Amino acid sequence: MTDETQPRAVMIENVKGILGAVFGDYRNYIEAQFRKLGYRPAWKLFKASDFGVPQLRPRVIFVAIKRNIASEFSWPSVPVAKALSVGETLYDLMAENGWRGAKKWRKQAGGIAPTLVGGSTKHGGPDLGPTRAKRAWAELGVDGHGLVDSAPSPEFEGMPRLTLRMVARLQGFPDDWRFAGKKTNAYRQIGNAFPPPVGCAVARQIIGALETRRVVDLAG
């Protein structure tokens, strides 16, 4: 596709494992192919929490920019924004139905979330991941065995489950973002997503490089 369209820049996201030694030959192959097409490739590991996303979620970003532009590009400096805790991020959504335990829960949920998982087709429903992930959620006062349609009622007792809107906010989506399909399909979209604040920060750097090159070319 890159060979056919020849964009000025390419950005791809992957899991942090792509930087492991076992994928060294694969990375070298990808880089060589992009160099042949006239690009300068680079890899960078980022944590979503460094971009204000209340979640661990380490992710690798691959950027390839045309050689005549590459010198203008730099990765975003981190941290870009401070991540709030799960409690601070979701308090208003947890309390929207008048749950009396919301303030107490906010204090318990004082850390950032583990990496959202369960967006794979290997999972039968929209839960928050395997046993280890569920334990991490439980420490934050969240029942990770599934999602619910609405926030807790005033008399609710125990650990609440998250709604789709809550999960989307933890992934960095704005509250007015709409997802297609029913709960499981919508959660797969959220769980597989690249956190928008991270993608936006890198994209801005790419745009800045393109704009700077354009100004230089016009001045020349």
C-alpha positions, 0 to 999 in steps of 0.5 A: 500500500505504501509503495502504491500511494507514497504518503509523506509519512506512515504511522503504525502502532503495535504491542511492546513485544515487537521490540523483543529480540525474537522480532529483530529480523522482522523489524530489520525487514520492515525497515529495509523495505521502507528505506528502499521506498525512500523513507527513514523509519524509527520505533519508539515505546510509549506508555499511554499514562504519559499522555494523560490516559489513566491506563498503563498500556505500553505501546510501540509506534513505528513512524516512517517519513520521507527522507527529505522531511525526516530531519524535521520530525521529533518524537513528542516529549513525555510526559505530555499530560498527567494521568488521573486515577481511575477514581478521579476519571470515572467518579462522575460516571459512577455517581450519575445514578446517585450511588451513595458509595461513589465517594468511598469508591473514588478513594479506593480507585486511586491508581491508574488502570491495568491495560484494557484487554478483552478486545480480542475475538478469543474472548467470549464476552466483554470482560476485563481480561484474565485472572491477573488483570481481574485481580488488578481491577479488584484492587481498584474496587472494580469487578472485572467479570463483565460490563453493565449497562448503567452506573450503580443504583443509590443502594448498590453494595459491593464492587461495581462493574464498568459501563462501555462509556467508562471503559472508553474514557479509560482508553482516552476517548471523548464522551461523545464518541459513538461505537457501532454494534451491541456491547460485545462488539463495541467493547472489542472496538474499544479494547483494540483501539490505540488510545486517541491522545497518544496517536494525536500527540505523535500525529501532531509531531508528524504534521509539524514536520510536514508543515515545517518542510513545506515552509522551507520549500516555499522559502527556497 
